Amino acid sequence: MKKISKSSAVSKMRASKGRFFTVVFEKQNGDKRTMNGNVKADRFMTDQGYVLVRESGSKKKIRSVNPRSIKSLTISGEQFTIRKS
């Protein structure tokens, strides 16, 4: 597993061009969450800096992910862990 920075993880998500990925992050209440989804280039980030991820599965809701809380990312078959800052 490669180690990357949080900003590199966000860049990889942006460059995914609609392909699905798995992101593990910490929710506001401290719970760990694993989510499969993708992003759209036209609606990638909120004004507050949260990444908008379209969740896959039956829900298909758009979820906000705080880039500062990302723990790992799996995209295009590659697994990345986030370096501690």
N, C-alpha and C positions, 0 to 999 in steps of 0.2 A: 504494500500500500504506500503510495507516494504522499508526502506531506506538502501541503500548499497553504498559502495565506488566505484569509477571508476574502480579500479583494480578488484574488485569483479564482476562488470558488464562484463568486458573483459573475466574473467575466466568462467563465466556462458555462454557467447557466444561461447568460445572455447569448452566447455564441452557439447554443444548442440547436437553434433554428427549428424549434417546435418538437424536437425529439424528446422522448420521455427520459426522466432521470429520477433517482431516489436521493432525497436529502434528509439527513437526521439533524434535528435542531432542538434547542431547549425552549419550551413555551414560557410565557410570562410567569406562570405559577410554579415553574421549576421542573415540570414533567418533561421527559424526553419524548419526542415525537418523530416517527418515521413516516415520510410522505412520498408517494409516487406522483409525479405530475410533469407538466411542461410549462413553458412560458411563451407569451406572444411578444414579438418585438415592439409592437405599438403600445402595449400596456405592460411594461416590464417592472417599473419601480414607482412607488408613491412619492409624494412630496416629502414625506418623513423619512424616506430611505429604505422602506420595506420592499422586498421583492415579492411581486404578485405571481403566485404559482397556481396554475389550474390543476386541481387535484383530479387524478384519474379514478376510475371506478364508478359506482352508481351515484355518488354524490355530485361529482363534476362541479364543485364550487371553487370559487377563487379564494385562496387563502394567502394571508400576508405572512412572510417569513422575515424575521429580523436577521440581517446578515451577520450581526455581531454574535448571534447565538448558534450559528451553524457549526456542527461537530464533524460531519462527514458528508461526502457527496459521491455518488456512483453515477457515471455518465459515459455512454458509449462503451460499456464493458470495463471501464477503468475505475478503480476505487481510490478515493483521495481522503485523507484525514486532514483536519485543520490544525496548523501549528498553534501552539499556545503563544499568545503575544506578551 
